[in-house]
Amino acid sequence: MKLKIVFLAAALLATPGLADGVNIRPDVASVTVETESGPVEILRNPDQDNTITGEWARTSRACPNFCVQPMVPAPGVTPIGELELLEMLQDPEVIVVDSRVPADHAGGTIPGAISIPYNEAPDRLDELGCEIDFDGFDCEGAKPVALFCNGNWCGQSPTAARRMIEAGFPAEKIHYYRGGMQAWRLLGLTVSDPQ
């Protein structure tokens, strides 16, 4: 069995376009996700001299407001990384939410994400599988969601998660991509213009 795995790994690495390119993983060069405007291919920037610039290159921001965020913003929330987020983007049952304010969202987002600003999240749970009832929301049918914002220092998606939970959304259905847009851009992954 080990020999089979080693052989398969060697074959994947020897596959043209997979071993010598800037792939997502050794066996994955790109991922295609469905968006409102059609399929979008997510891949890493192939320019190995590419760097991030401007606001995304900044390493330090005043705390408060821009303090380093915890990996788990509320009990029951699951932290995720880029590979898990890419899987979730391909799952039609999962809703990936850009929790940033509209001005941040307008600068580009993760393909397939919808915009629900953090300050609106507890009032828009009906877009995440909850049903409006007389007491607020019935979230028995809540869909899994993945929240992200600007980066490890951004409190918008952690705030959205806490407020959603307070409004009745199940914490175990919330996934938190802490790296946000800064980590996404750092890896050279595709950024789309918002619709």
Solvent accessible surface area in square Angstrom, and as a share of the most:
residue,aa,sasa,rsa
1,M,172,0.77
2,K,169,0.71
3,L,144,0.72
4,K,145,0.62
5,I,100,0.51
6,V,96,0.55
7,F,148,0.62
8,L,108,0.54
9,A,47,0.37
10,A,56,0.43
11,A,43,0.33
12,L,56,0.28
13,L,90,0.45
14,A,79,0.61
15,T,51,0.30
16,P,123,0.77
17,G,46,0.44
18,L,32,0.16
19,A,52,0.40
20,D,114,0.59
21,G,39,0.38
22,V,34,0.19
23,N,18,0.09
24,I,27,0.14
25,R,92,0.34
26,P,79,0.50
27,D,53,0.27
28,V,33,0.19
29,A,42,0.32
30,S,36,0.23
31,V,16,0.09
32,T,76,0.44
33,V,2,0.01
34,E,128,0.57
35,T,24,0.14
36,E,147,0.66
37,S,86,0.56
38,G,22,0.21
39,P,92,0.58
40,V,37,0.21
41,E,88,0.40
42,I,0,0.00
43,L,62,0.31
44,R,70,0.26
45,N,56,0.29
46,P,100,0.63
47,D,77,0.40
48,Q,140,0.62
49,D,127,0.66
50,N,70,0.36
51,T,101,0.59
52,I,43,0.22
53,T,98,0.57
54,G,58,0.56
55,E,90,0.40
56,W,45,0.16
57,A,47,0.37
58,R,106,0.39
59,T,132,0.77
60,S,84,0.54
61,R,30,0.11
62,A,77,0.59
63,C,79,0.47
64,P,111,0.70
65,N,121,0.62
66,F,93,0.39
67,C,40,0.24
68,V,113,0.65
69,Q,24,0.10
70,P,72,0.45
71,M,100,0.45
72,V,67,0.39
73,P,11,0.07
74,A,10,0.08
75,P,124,0.78
76,G,48,0.46
77,V,6,0.03
78,T,59,0.34
79,P,47,0.30
80,I,20,0.10
81,G,26,0.25
82,E,40,0.18
83,L,78,0.39
84,E,82,0.37
85,L,0,0.00
86,L,5,0.03
87,E,109,0.49
88,M,22,0.10
89,L,19,0.09
90,Q,94,0.42
91,D,59,0.30
92,P,123,0.77
93,E,101,0.45
94,V,21,0.12
95,I,30,0.15
96,V,5,0.03
97,V,2,0.01
98,D,0,0.00
99,S,0,0.00
100,R,1,0.00
101,V,48,0.28
102,P,85,0.53
103,A,83,0.65
104,D,48,0.25
105,H,26,0.11
106,A,70,0.54
107,G,56,0.54
108,G,1,0.01
109,T,6,0.03
110,I,0,0.00
111,P,1,0.00
112,G,28,0.27
113,A,13,0.10
114,I,55,0.28
115,S,35,0.22
116,I,1,0.00
117,P,6,0.04
118,Y,56,0.21
119,N,82,0.42
120,E,67,0.30
121,A,2,0.01
122,P,28,0.18
123,D,108,0.56
124,R,63,0.23
125,L,0,0.00
126,D,68,0.35
127,E,76,0.34
128,L,1,0.01
129,G,24,0.23
130,C,5,0.03
131,E,126,0.56
132,I,123,0.62
133,D,64,0.33
134,F,213,0.89
135,D,144,0.75
136,G,32,0.31
137,F,41,0.17
138,D,68,0.35
139,C,15,0.09
140,E,159,0.71
141,G,54,0.52
142,A,3,0.03
143,K,70,0.30
144,P,37,0.23
145,V,0,0.00
146,A,0,0.00
147,L,1,0.01
148,F,0,0.00
149,C,2,0.01
150,N,12,0.06
151,G,0,0.00
152,N,62,0.32
153,W,30,0.11
154,C,3,0.02
155,G,24,0.23
156,Q,25,0.11
157,S,0,0.00
158,P,0,0.00
159,T,28,0.17
160,A,1,0.00
161,A,1,0.00
162,R,95,0.35
163,R,95,0.35
164,M,1,0.00
165,I,52,0.27
166,E,146,0.66
167,A,35,0.27
168,G,42,0.40
169,F,2,0.01
170,P,30,0.19
171,A,15,0.12
172,E,122,0.55
173,K,65,0.27
174,I,0,0.00
175,H,34,0.15
176,Y,1,0.00
177,Y,3,0.01
178,R,49,0.18
179,G,13,0.13
180,G,0,0.00
181,M,0,0.00
182,Q,33,0.15
183,A,23,0.18
184,W,0,0.00
185,R,52,0.19
186,L,119,0.59
187,L,64,0.32
188,G,15,0.15
189,L,9,0.05
190,T,36,0.21
191,V,47,0.27
192,S,24,0.15
193,D,120,0.62
194,P,37,0.23
195,Q,139,0.62
